[in-house]
């Protein structure tokens, strides 16, 4: 967390006073949709900051561990909303807390006394712990720690073991209890009990047993860890004392207990990464700028995909803090230009030493560009580089010469004073449309584009779970049971619902519901029961001074629909003919119709097969088992089942996910994915099934004739295709044989880690699941001209349709014109004007098509006349006199010079700068692999920082070098004329063993079943994975893990990735954490791997323990070992296979077991754990 300044050492009394003030809380102004006076306090027990309206109502909380920055002053958009308001707080009393674990950080903007701002700096410094925890509280706490709670009896036995006489623990006893839990990892120490070990391990029977003496620890550091500094015994003694809590044991001859030694192994002091590579090398900052890789961002202003995500000035700050030194600044569009530049200036002043290169993308006329130039000078001042550093220089200046400078990179303006840039994503019309969903019976908003006479639309906008702090006052009604949104049948449907409700309940006058108006987009309609019939009143809206109010009578306005309804529930609505108070709310149609008490598995599958939508679901009671249920749902076009077991008062999904009721389970998975990205969406009822069977238009939107999935357009690969990671030789007649790299089609998963598939003319034979990885169909040719790219959900050819007005106002429908019994789907827009614009574009397309047809003109005229530029061509000319070193050339990722021009391109990159950016079809903000560009010497390889994927993590790993300055000097060999990125390099062998993990992140409500994937990224790529450890994310140990051998051909530009996934109840992997390192900075020995989230930010306490050693190819074996004990160890290991065999033979209950000998690259070896299941998918989910 950023510090506001050095406050000096505090006395213990001062700390106590601050902690007291933080716990009691202070009344402050919280700036949200409106400025409110709330109590802000720190809850020490949970390490959270909370803001409350009253003592019993908490408005919101944030975790202290998620605070990323405390920014002084009125420096957030929350303050901007009130700059003209009454609340004119002094700049020095305002500050903003930025927090979260996603790319877009949440904000808490506060105004209060200056003293509280001083306190805020120390919020994360203090926490108090309750003195006592009960057995019941501990049992609830363990699942939160990612550990499956044992039975109460087992817990009581552990309580007695730590000296508790009652069912509660004090702090010291809890500490002992925690050590007992972590002592389950003592299997790790078996590695040090071998005769070949370099030191003697003592007693390991209990956590506090004396295990490692001072001199033994020194030998461990010298021979196992290869730490040269450990020859100084005083330094070893000093390191040991930092891990010993008991001051009485901090003697001249300290010794580690089992818990302390395990704590050291997993600690940051024992990190796999050598911190010297993270230091700034001032010597390396004196080369020309063209010798560096520069950390670069693409579309820096976006918070998500290229179409639907928001643009934010905070995205610039986030990227700069994540290490970006070349952001793309888009001007003249959505953002407030001055605010953006101001944010960049403030951020660079605080945290950056070396230059920032602003890549300017502007779409403004010349006069506005001149105004922008003036703003750049005013805001950046002397930091803005406007003159060459050396006028007569023949090369670019160095980062040292450019320290503290801001450089503008911009296209030259032509003589006409401007230039045009074609946006490949633009079409004839684009924006939001609502499409009627006949299953869900509601309008869903989609981003749509009309281009090339076709309507492309993306997936619908999801109703994201709102942060309670961010819910707008005017939207409070949306979660109320009486609000029904927009009804397709509007008035008639409202009347039916109220009439049916009143029949069932003998309804009284004032029974009501609220819906969106059919006619007026921003208005609502109140429908209510009075004197035996339904009546309707319009709720009007009016906007004045940027504030919207709602009213039914002109003299009484309300800030929200919710406030209006609450008023008329307490006070009568007075009209000319009557006076009425609103009474009972008519709820939305029954939401529990998904439950069946008497439905067989076969009937459930039949129901689901009739509903052609992923997310359709029902819950049924299993036959003959009163406490057992099953959720049947549709995912990836298939029907799947998952058991729900009732244990006591809880409902258990899988093995660890508990719910208090089935309703809670359904509500949870409506918001969170149950299977891959699929949430529970459509409750399957008999009425819905009947409707799909009788109404022809029910599936029209998804019918194959009108709705086409992008990956179904002439697929280049059959469905469910996998690629072989390793060769496999069949051992039975019903098994497949295949070579490494082979494609196996029509794959289906079987029990016990086996799959069936087709290959080499043989159909549906068995093969081990962990020998393969999934391969998606190559849809790139289909996506090349699709303006929505991978975001596209469907395409409609408007030229083959009819368009007509619907029976419902403010909508129109598209009907396939040439088909008998044609299907249709309905569309609407946010306003009548907007709807008319869409209608006109579509109508023009249809009329133009009809005209061409009547004239019998060909549909495609002389398309051969336009010849595309060959794919291997490039606009870059690399001859010596064709470029200036002062110019920067930009290339799209797939238009780089071909292999035959590599030498010329390398020569260019040694003198001048190049920038690479993603192709236009990456509208979902995915990233390309930066490694090939880095290997070619490209400098600014721009990635989408908002996407937490593998390639951004590689980028973060590269730029963790050189003090995270954002500038990394390319290796010297890359600057030599003899360098060839395609040539084989000298081989270095890395041996790695995954041993254990601690404190892994928790995946939702379930307890993790983790496994670790290891990936080598560089000149060559290799992947490996461990087995799955069931139901333990706190302290799993992969006992007897196989060793892997990685061949590294260029350590200077090779990366090692550790990815921790967890296997869910469907055997699918889900990302938990990762750590990515440049290979050249790895340390040998038994090392801790600190884990990070997808954005490469530290995860508190989460770490792996691995063994790693380096072996130069061709080097004499004796030179690799510095002691006779290590040589003995090596000789002992020669009797074991050098094989990291994650592909042990898996049993099939219906088949005889195959033999235990497996092959990989000519090596053989036995696997002692033939019964353990291996993960079925080696794809990386980063």
N, C-alpha and C positions, 0 to 999 in steps of 0.2 A: 504494500500500500504506500502510496506517495506520502511523504512527510511535508508538513507545512513549514517546517523550520526546526532548527536544533533548540530544544527547550532546556537543555542541561540536565544534570542528574537531579532526581527528585528524592526527597526524604521519604522514609516509610510513612510518616504522618501525612504528608501531602498525597501519597498514593491512596491512603485510606480515605481521605476526604473526597478525592476525585471518584473513587469507586462508590462511595456513598451517594454522591450527587448523581452519578450515572444510573444507579439503581433506582433512586427516588424519581428521577425524571424531571424534565423542565418543560414548561408550556412554551411552545414555539409556533411560528407561522410555517405551515407546510403548504408549499405551492404545488397545486395539482390543477384540476380543471378550474378550481377556484382556490383562493388563499384562505386557509382555515387555521384557527388556533387549536392545536392538538398537543397532547402530552407525549413527548419523545423520551424514551428511556431505554436502558440496556438491561436485558434479562440475563443475568450472569449464569444461571443454571443451564440455559440452552445456548448461550453465546449468540444472542440475537439482539438486534435493535428493533424496537416496536414503537408504533405511534398509535395512540388510542384517543377515542373521542370521550368515552366515559370509562369508569373503572372496570366495567364488565363487558366492554365492547372494544375489541382490537381491530383497528382499520387495516393494519398491514404489518409485516415483519420482514427483516432481511437477516441472513446469516453473516456473522462477522468474517468468516473465512472467505466469503465471496466479494468482499469490498476490494475494488481494484484501484480506486483513487478517491481522495477527498480534495475537491477543487474549491479554493476560496473565491469569494466574490459572486456576483450575479451572472455566472457563466454557464447557463443552461437554458434550453428553450422554455422550461417551466417559468423562469423569471420574465422571459420576453413577453409572455401573455399578459403580464400585469404592469408593463413599464408605463402605461398611461393611467393605471388605476390609483386607488387611494393609498395602497400599501407602498410607501416609498422608504423602505428600510435602507439604512446605510450599507454601503458596499462591504464594509469591514465586518458586519454582523451576519452576512449571508455566506452560505457555502452549499456545495452539492456533493452528495455521496453517490459515486458510480459503483454499481455492484452487479454481479451475475456471472454465469459461466458460459454464456453464448456470445456470439459476435456482437450482437446488439445489446448493450448494457442497459439495465434499468437505472433510473435516477430517483433520488430522494433529495429535493431542493428545500432548504431550510433557512429561516431567518430568525435570529434570536440574539441573546446577549453574547458579546464577544468572548466572555469566559467559557461559554458552552462550546464555542468553536475550538478553543484551546483543549477542552476535554475531548472533543471528537478525535483529535490527533491520537489520543491514547486509548481509544475505544478497544482496539484489538490487542492492547498490551496487558489487559487485566481480565481475569475470570476467577470467580470463586466457585468452589465445588461444595455441594451439599455434604454434610458430614455423614449422612446415613442413606442407604438405599435398601429397600425391602426385597424379599424374594419375588413378590409379584412384579415389582417394578423392574427387577433385573431380568426376569423372564420375558418381559415386553421389550427390554432394551437389546437383548442379544440378536433378535432378527434385524434390528436396525443396524447392528454391527456386521451384518452379512453372515451371521452364524446361526445355524439351526439349533433352536433351544432344546436341550435335553429334557427328559421328564423331570417333574418336580422332585421325585425321589433322588435322582442323580444330582440335581442342584443342591438338595439338602446335604447330601454326602460331601459335596465340595465345600459347602458352608462350614461343616464341621471340621473339614481338613484345614481350613484357614483360621480356625479358632472362634467361629461365631457360635454363641450359645443360643441365640434366637434367630428368627428368620429375617435377619437384616445384617448389613455389613457397614462398618465405618470405612474411612478412606484407606487406612493401612490394610484392612482386611480385603477391601475391593482390589487394592494393588496386588495382593497375593493371589486373589482369585483370577485376575487378569493374567498373571504370570503362569498360573496353572493351565489356563486356556492355551496360551502361546507355547507352553511346554509340550503340547501335542506335536510341535514341530521338531522335537528332539531327534526324530528320525534323520534329520539333516546331519546330525553329528556322527552318524554311522560312517560318513565319508572320511572322517578324521580318525577313525579307529583302525584303519587298515595299517598293516605292518609298514607299508611304503610311505606313510605319512611323515612329514618332516618334524613333527613335534609330538609330545605325549599328551593325550587328553585324559583328564582325571575322571572323577565320579560324575556320571550324568543321570543318576536315578531320580533326582528331584530338581526343581527349578533353582533352589538356593544352594545346591551342592557346588563345592569348589571344583571347577573344571579346567581352568587354564592358568598356569603360573606365569610370572613375568618373563622369565627366560624362554619358556615355551612359546609365549605369544610373540616374542622377538623372532624366534626361529620361523614361526608361521608367517610373519610379515616378510622376512628376507627370502625364504625359499618358496613358499606357496604364492605369496603376493608380489614377489620381486620388487620390494620397496627398498631402495638403496639407503634411504635416510634412516631406516630402522637399525642400522649399525650403531647409531647413537642410542644407547640404552635410556638416557634421560628423556629423549623424545618419545620413546615407547612408553615409558612410565607416565609421562604427561598425558598421552592419548588414553591410556587405560583409566586414569583417574576421572576423566570426563564422563565415563560410562558407569562409574560406581556411585550409587546414591548415598551409601552409608559413609559418613565422614570418618567413622572410626576405622574403616578399612582402607582409607586413602593413605597408605604407608609407603615406605621406600620400596617395599616388595609387594605391590598390589597383585591381586589375583581375581580372575573373572569367575562369577557363578555361571551356570548354564544359561540363565535368562540374560545376563549381561553380555555373554559372548554372542548369543543369538541376536541380541539388540545391536551389537557392533556390526555383525555381518549384514544386517538389513539397513544400516545407517547411511546417511549421506557422506559421512567421513570415509566410508568404504565404497564410494560410488565407482561405477565402471568407467565414468568419464574423467579424464585427466583435465583438471581445471586450468592447467597452464595453457591449454588451447583456447580457453575462453578469455584470456587476457588480451588486452590491446597491444599489438606490436607496432610501436611508433615507427620502427625501421621500415615495416611493410606498408606504411601509408605515404611513402615518398615516390611511388611510381606514377607514371601517367594514368589518368582515369581509365584509359582503354585497356589497362591490365587487370581490371577488377570486375568481379561480379557485383552487381548492385541490386539490393533487395527492392523489388518493384511490384506495384499493385495495378490491377486493371479494374476499371469502373469503381474506383475507390469510394464514390459517393453512395453506392448501393448497399443495402442491408440484406439482400437475398438474391432472387433471380432477376433477370434483366427486364422482366415485363411487369410483374405484379408487386414487387417489393418497393418499399419506401426509399426515397433519397434522403440522406441525413448528413448534416455537417459533422455529427459525432462520429460517423463512419471514418472520416479523415483522422480524427484524434485516435480512434481505436487502432487504425492501421499503422499510424506513426508509432504508437506505443507497442505494437506488435513487431516493430522493426522495419517497417517500410521506409525507404529513402527515395523512392521515385513514385509518388502517387499520381494517378490520373485525375486531373482536375477538369470536370465538365462544367462549362460556364454558359450562362444565357439560357438555362432550361428551368429547372424547378427550384434550385437552391437560391437562397439569398447570398449573392456573391460576396458582399462585404463580410457577412457573418462567417462564411467559409474561410476566407483569407485570414480573418482575425483569429479564428480557432487554430489554423495552421501556424500562424506566427507565434501565438502564445505557447503552443505545444513544442515547437522547435526551439524556442528560447529556453524552455525549462529542461528538456531532457536530451537535446541533440548537440553533439560537438562537431560532427563532420557535415558536409554539404547535403542539402535536400534538393533533388531535381524535380520540379513540378512539370509534369507532362500535360500541357494545356490542350484541351479539346473544346473549342468554342464554336458557337453557331450564331454569331451576332454580326450585325452590320458594322462598318468601319468606325462610325462615330461612337458606338458603344464600346468597341475595342479600345479606342483612345481613352475613354473614361476608365476602363479596366486598368489600362497602363498607369494612369494617374493613381488609382487605388493601390496597385502593387507598390508604387514608390512610397505612398503615404504610410501604408501599413508595415511593409517590410523595412523601409528606411535603408540604413547602411548595409543591412544583410543582403539586399538584392544585388546580384552581380550584373552590372550593366557595362563594364569595360573588361577587355581581356586582361588576365593576370600578367601576361608577358606579351607585348605586342609583336615581337619578332620570333616568338617560339614556333618550333616546327612540330610540336606535339602537345597533347592536352595537358593541362596542369594536374597536379597530384591532389589527393584528398587533403593533405596537410596544407597546401597552398590555398585550398578552398574552405578551410575550417570556418564554420559558422555561417556560410553563405547559402543563399537560396538562388537556384538557377532555374530559369524558365526555358522549357523545351517546347517549341511552337512551330507550326507550319508557316512557311513564307506566304505572304499575301500577294496575289497576282496584280497586274496593272489595273484591273477593274476594281480592285479594292476588296476582293473577297474570294472565297473559293467554296465549292460545294462538295459535300461528302455524301456519298450514297450510303444509306442505311439499309442493309440487306433485310432487316426485319420489318421494314415498312411495307404496308400493303395499301389497297384502295381505301380500306376503312379498318380501324382497329379501336378496341375499347371493351367495356364490359357489357354483356348481355345476360339476361336471365332466361334459363331454359326450364320448361316444366318437366318435373320428374314424376311420371305416373305411378311409380312404386311408392315413393315417399310422400306423394301428394303435396308437393310444394315447389316453389320456384328456387332454382339454384343459380348463383351467379358464376359465370365463366368469363375468362378473358378470351375475346374472339378477334380474328383477323379475316377480312375478305381480301384474297389475293389470287390472281390468276383464275378468276371466276369460281373460286372455291371458298367455302367458309371453314376455317380452321378454328377449333376451340380447345382451350386447355382444360385441365381438371378444374373442378369447381373450387371456389374459395372455401377453405375449411373454417368452421366456427371454432376459432382457437379459444382455449381456456384463458379467460381474462385474469390478469392480475387484479385482485380486488381494488388495489390502489388506483388502477387505470380505468376502471369502469366509469363511463361518462354519466353524469347525472341524468341527462336526457334519455339515456338508454336503459334506465333501471327497470322499465316495464317489461323488457324483453325476457326476463327470467320469471315473470309472474305467471301463474296458471291461467289467469283470465285473458292473457294476450295470445292471440292465435295467428299473428303475422298476416301475410297475404294469402287469402283463400282463392282458389281458382274459380269456384262458383260464387264467391263473395256473399252477397245478400242472402241467396237461397240456402247456402250451406249454414250460415249463421242462424237463420230461422229454424232450420231442422235441428241443429244442436241444442238450441234453447228450448224448443218444443219437446224434444226427447228428454232433456234433463228435467223439465218441469213435470212431465208425465210420471217419471220415476220417483221424484221427490215431493210431489204435490207442491210444486214451486210457488214461491210467493212473489209478489210484485217487487221489482228491483233486481231480480236475477239477471246477470249480465255477462257479456264478453266484449273484448275490444279487438278490432282487426284493422289492418291497413286499408285505406280507402281504395276503392276500385277506380275512381275517377281522378282524384287529386293525389299526386305522388307523395307529397310531404304531409298529407293530412291522414287522420284516422277516423274510424267509425265506431261509435258506441251503440251496441245492440242490446236491448233490455226487454224484459217481460213486464207488461202492464195490462191489467184488466182483460186477461185471457188472450192476448196477442202480442206479437213481437213488434217493437218499434225501433227506429234507428235515428241517431243524432250524429251530426258531423262534429268532430273535434278539429278545429282549425289551427293552423300554425302561422306565425308571423315572425319575421326576422328583422330586428332593428339594432344597429350598432354592433353587429356581429353576434348578437345573442338571440336565440330562438325561444319563443314562448308559445304556450298552447292555451286555447280557451274554447268554451262553448257559449258563453255570453260575453259580449264585448267589454263589459266593465270588470271582468274578473279573469286575470291571466295567471298562468302557472309556468314554472321553469321546466316542467317535464310532464309527460303523460301520466307517469306514476303519481306525481304530486296531485294532479287533477283528479284522478280516480280516488286517491285516498281522501281528498277533500269531500267528494260527493258520497263517500261511504259514511262520513261523519256528519255531513250537512246535506240537507235536501237540495235537489236540483229543481229550481223553480221555473216553470214555463207558464204560458198564458192559460193553458187548459188544466194543468195538473202540477202537483208537487210530489217529488219522489226521491227517496234515498236508496242508493245502490246497496244490495244485500249480498246474495250468494253469487260467487263466481262460477261460471260454467267452465270446467277444465277442458283441456285438450282431450281428444279421444283417448280411451284407456291405453296406457303405456305398458301394461303388464300382460298383454295378450300374447306375449312370446312364450308363456309357460304352458306346458301340456303335462297333465298328470297321467295320461293313458295314451301314449304314442310309442309305437315300436321304432327301432332303429331304421328298418326298411321304409316305414311310412315317413319318417323324418327326412330320409334321403330323397324320397319321391317328392315331398313338398319343396325341398331346396333346389332340386333339379329343375323345377318349373319356374323358379325365380332367377332370371339371367343376370344377377348382380352380385359381385363380391360384397360381403358385408351383410348379406341376408342371414338371419339366424333365428334359432328357437332354443329353448331349454326344456328338456323333458326329464321326467322321472324314469329311472331305469327299471325295467321289468323285474319284479320280484325282489327289489332291493330298496326298501323305504328310505334309507339314508344315503342313497347314491343317485346322482343326477348326471346328465350329460348335456353339454352345449354343442349343438350341431350348427355349423355355419358354412358359408361358401367362401372360399379363398382360392385365388388363381384359377377360377373356373371349376374347381373341384369341391366336393362336399367333404368336410372334415368333422371329426368328433373329438371332444375332450372331456374327460371324466371330472366330475365335481363330487367330492366326498364330504359328507357332513360328519364332523368330529366334535361332539359336544354341542356348543352353540355356534361353532364356526363352520364356514364352508371353505373347503380346501381345494384349490385348483392346481393341478400338478402335484408337486410334493411340498411346496413351501409358501404358496401365495394364498393368504387367508382373507376372508370377507365375513362380515357379520350377517349378511343376507344375500340372497340372489339378486335383489334389486341393487344393492351396492356393487355387486360384481358387474352387472350390466351397465350401470352408470359409469363405472370406472373404465370399462373397455369401450364405451362410446367415445371417450376422450383420449384414451391411450390405445395404441395398436395391440391387438390380441395375437395376430399372426402376421409377421413381416410388417407391412405398412397398413394392414387392413384393420379397421375398427368395426365394432358392431354398429350397423347402420339401419337395416330394414328388418323390423320384427315380422316374422312370417306367421300370418294368420290364415285360417281356412278361407276367409273372405278374399284375402289377397291372392291366394292360389286360384280360387274360382275366377277372380277378375282377370288374371293372366290367361286363364283357359278360354275365356269368352270374349274379352275385348281385344280387338285387333290392334289397337294403338298403344296398348300397355307397354310393349317392348320396342316401340317404334324408334326411340332415340338410339337404342343399342342394336337395332336390327342390322344384319350384315349388309342389307341393301343400301341403307342410308348412313350407317355409322360404321366407320372402318377404323380398327385399331392400327396405329402406324406399323407395329411389328407383324401385322398380318398381311401387309402388302407385299406379295411375292417374297416370302421369307427365304433368305439365302441358306438357312440351316433348318432342319426339322426341329420341332419343339423338344425341349428337355435334352439338350446336347451337352456333353461333358468332354473335357480334354484330359488325356492321360498325363499325369505328372511323372509317372514311372512306368517302366515295362512290367508286364505281368504274364506269367506262363500258367495256363490252365492246369489244374491238378485233377480235375474230374471232367467227365463228358459234358456236364451241364454248366461249365464255366467258360468264360471268354479268355482268349489270349490276345494281347495287343502290345504294341511298342510305345515307347515314350513319345508323346505328342499326338497320338492317334485320337480321332474323334469318335465318340460312341453316342448313338442317337436313341431317341425314344426311351429315355432312362426313367425308371421308377425305383423308389426306395423300398427295400425289404427290411425284414427284421435283423437284429444283431449286426448292423453295420455293413450289410451287403446291398448291392443294387442289381437290377436287371437292365439289359440294354441290347442294342443291335450294333454289330460291327463285323466287317469282312464277310458279309453274306450270311452270318449267323444271327438268329433272332432271339431276343429275350433270354439271354444266358446270364449267369451270375458273374459278378466281379466285386472286389473289395471297394467300398465307397471311398476310403481315404487314399486311394491311388489316383483320384481324379479331382478336377475342379470344374465348376459350371462354366459354360461358354454361352454368352448371349448371342442372338442372331445379329449379324452385322447390318444394322439398319442405316448405316451412314449414307448410302446412295439414296435411300428413300427420304432421309431427313435433310439432304443437302439443300433442297428447294423449299423445305417446309419452314415457314416463318416462325413457327413456335418450337421447332426442334424437338427435343425429348419431352418437352412439356405438353406436346400435342396429345389430346385424348381422342379426337375424332375429326373427320373431314367430310364435308357435304359438298357435292358438286352442284352449285346453284344453277348452272346452265341447264341441268336436266330436271329442274324442279318447277313447280307452280307455287306462287305466293298469293295468299289471300288473307283477309282480315278474319280474326277469330270471333267466336261468339262472345268472348270475354273482352272487355275494353282494354285498351293499352297493350294489345298483343297482336301478333300475326303468326301464321303457321306456314311451314315449308312442307310441300307435298311432292313426292316423287311423281313426275308427270307421266312417265311412259309405262307404269305398271298397273296391272289390274289389281283391284282391292288395295290401292296404294296406301302407304302409311304416312303419318305426319308427326311433326313435333312442333311445339309452340315456343315462341320467343317473345320477350318483352324487354324494355329498357327502363332506365331510371326516370325518363321524362318523355313527354309526347314529342318534343322537338328532336330529342336524341333518337327516339324510335323511328321517326320519319326519315332521318338521315340514313340509317341502316336500310330501311325499307327501299329508299330511292336507289341506293347502290345496288341492292339485290335485284330490284325491278329492272334497272338498266341492263344488267347482265342477261337476264332472261329475254328481254326484248331484243337485244343485240343478237343473241343466239337464234331466236325465232326468225329474224330478218335474214341471217346468213343461211339458215336452213331453207327458207323459201326461195332464196336466190340460187340454191344448190351450189353454194361455194364450199370449198374444202374447209374443214374445221381447223386444219393446221396449214398455214400458207408460208411457203419458202422459209421454213425454220432452218433449212440447211445453209442459208445465206450467212448465218452468224456462226463463226468458227471460234470455239473456246480456245484460249491460250493453252498450250501444252502444259501438263501438270508439272513437268520438270523444269519449266522455264522460271525465270526470276527477274524482277525489275532491276536487280542489282548488277552493275557492271564493275568488276573488281580489277580492272586495269589500273596501272599506277597513277594515271593522270585523270581518272574519271570521278574522283571524289576528293573532298576536303576533309581533313581530320576534324574540323569544327562542326561538321554536319552529323546528324543522327539518322540512320536509316531504320525504318520500321517494317517488320515482316509479319504477316499472319502465320500462325503456327504450321499450317500445311503447305506453305508456299516458300519454303527455304530452298536455297540452291541444292541441286542434286549432288550425288556422291562424286561425280566427275569434276565438280567445281569446288570441292571441299578445300583444296589448297588455297585457291583464290579467296574464298570466304574467310579462312583463318587469317590470311595476310591482311585482309581488310580490318578484321576485328582487332588486330594488334595495333592499328593506327587510329581507327575511328570507332564510334559507338554504334551498337545496334540494339534495337528493342524488338522483342517478340511479344505478340498479343494473341489472345484466343480467337478462334474463328467465330464468325457471326452466328453459327448454328448453336453455339453453347449458350442458349438463352436461359437455361436452368442454372447458369453460373458454375458449371463443372470446370475442372481444370485439366490441362494436358500434362503430359510427362515432361518436366523441365530438363531432365538429364541429357537428352541428345543435344539440346540447345547449349547447355553449359559446356558439354564436351567440344562443341564447335567454337567456343570462346565468346558466345553471345553474352552481352553484359546485363541488359535489363530484360530479364525473362519475366514478364508481367503475369501474375496469377490473381485469381479472385480470392482475396483474403477472407471474404465472408463465408467461404465454403471450407468446412473442416474435413478435408479428405487427405488421402495418402500423399498427394503431390504437394499440398501446402505443408505437410509435416516434413517432407524432404527439404522443402525450401527453408523452413524454420531451423532444421538441423544444419544446413550449410551456413546459414547466417548466425548461428550460435557461436561461430568462430570469430576471432578478432574482436572480442569484447562487445558483440552484438551491435557493432557500429553500423551495420548495413552494407559494409564494404569488405569483401574478402578477396585477397590477392590471388589471382590464378597461379597455379604451380608453374615453376620456371620451365619445365619441359614443354608446357603448352605454348610457350612463347618462342620456341625454337622452330626453325624451318623444317626440321626432321620429324616434327610431331605429326602423327596420323591417328585420329580418334578411332579408326576402324581396325587398327593393327593390334594383334595380340600383345599383351604386356607380360611382365615378369609375375609369376604366380606366388602368392603368399597364402598359406593354409591357416584358417582359424578353426579351432575346436571349441565347441560350445555345448554346455549341458544346462538345461533348465532344472532348478532344484525346488524352489518354493516361491510363495508370494505372501504378502501381508496387506491387510486393509484395502482390499479391492473395492471399487465403487459398487454401489448397490443398484441393480437394474429394476427400477420401479418398486413394486411391492414384494417381489419374489427374492429368494436368496440365490446368489449366483452359483452356477455350475461352470467354473472357468476352465479354459484351456488357453495355451499360449502358442502363437504363431511367430515364427522367425523368418524374416525375409531379407535377403541380400539384394540391394539395388545398386547397379553400376554397370560396368562393361558387360557383365553377365548377371543373370538373376536366378536366385534359388529360393525355394520356400520349404518350410518344415513346420510341423505342429506337434504338440503333445497330446496325450489323451485328455479326456474330460474328467475333472475332479468334481464329484457330485456334492451339491448343496453346502458349499463352504467357500465364502469369499473373504473370510477373515484370515485364515492361516493354512491354505492348502499346501500340500507337499507332493511333488511328483517323484515318489520313491523309485529309485533305480532307473531314473530317466536315461534314455539312450543318448549318446554323444553324437553330435553332428559335425561334419567336416565341411567347411565353406571354402571355396576357392576364390580368393580375391586377386584381381589382376591389376588394379590401380587404386591402392589405398587412399591416395590424395583426392580421389573423386568417386568414392564408393561409400555407401551408407548401410548401416545395419538397423533393422527395425524390429522391435518387440511389440506385438499386438496382443492384448488380452481381450478375448471374446468370452461370452458365456453362451452355453447351449440352452435354448429354451425347451419348452415341453414338446415342441414340434421338431426337435433336433436341428433347428436353424441357429446360426451364430449371430450374436448381437454384440456390437462394439462396447467395450467397457473403458479401456485405457490403452495408451501406447507410449513408446519411447523410441526416438529415432536419433541416431548418432552418426557423425562421420567416422568411418572406420579408423582413420589415422589417430584419433584421440582416445582409443579404448585402452583400458588397463587390464593386465593379466591377473589371473587368480580367481578366488571366490569373491564375487562382486555384487553389490547392490545396484539395481536398475530403478531409479526413481521414475515413477509413472506420471504421465501427463494426460490431460483431456484432449479432445480432438483439435483444439486451437493451440496445443503445445503449452498450456499453462499447467503449473504444478498441481497435482492432486495430493492433498495433505496426507502424509503417512503411507500412501500406496506405493508399493515397491515389489520388485522381483528379486530373487537371489539366483545367480547363475555362476557357472564356472566357465572361464574363457582362457585359452592359451593361443599363442601365435607361433607358427612354425614356418620359417623361410624354406621354400621349395629348393631341394638340392643341397641344403646345408647339412653338415655332419651332425648326426644325432647327438653325439657327445657334447657339442658346443651349445646345445639348447638347455642343458641342465647344469646348475652350479653347485650341486651337492650330490654325494653318493646316494643319499636317501631318495632324491628325485630320480636318479638313474635307475635305482631298484624299482621305484614306482612305475617308471616307463617300461621296464622289462616285464613287470607283472602285468601291465596292461596289454603287452603284445600277445598275451594268451587270450585276450578278449577281442571281439570283432570291433573294427573301427567303423561302426555303422550307427547312425541315428535312425533307428528303424521305427518310424511311427506307423508302419504298415504291417503290424502283426496280423497273423491269420485270425480271422474272425469266425466264430462258430455260427452255423445255421442249424437250427433245431431239426429241420427236415432233412439235412444232409450230413453225411459223415464228415468229421473234421479233416481238413487237409494237413499236410506235414508242416513243421515249424520252420523250414528253411525258406528264406525270402531272398530275393535278388534286388540289388540296386547298384547300378554302374559296376557290375562285376564282383561286388562284395556279397558275402553270405554271412548269416548269423542267426542265432536262435533268439527268440523273444520270450522271456520268462513270463509274460503276462498275456497269454493267448486269450484269456477270457474277458479282458477289459475292452470295453467298447471304444472305438475311435470316432472322432468327429467326422461327420459326413461331408463337410464342405470346407475347402481350403481357400475360398475367396476371401479377400481382405475387406473388412467392413470398417473403414476409417472415417 
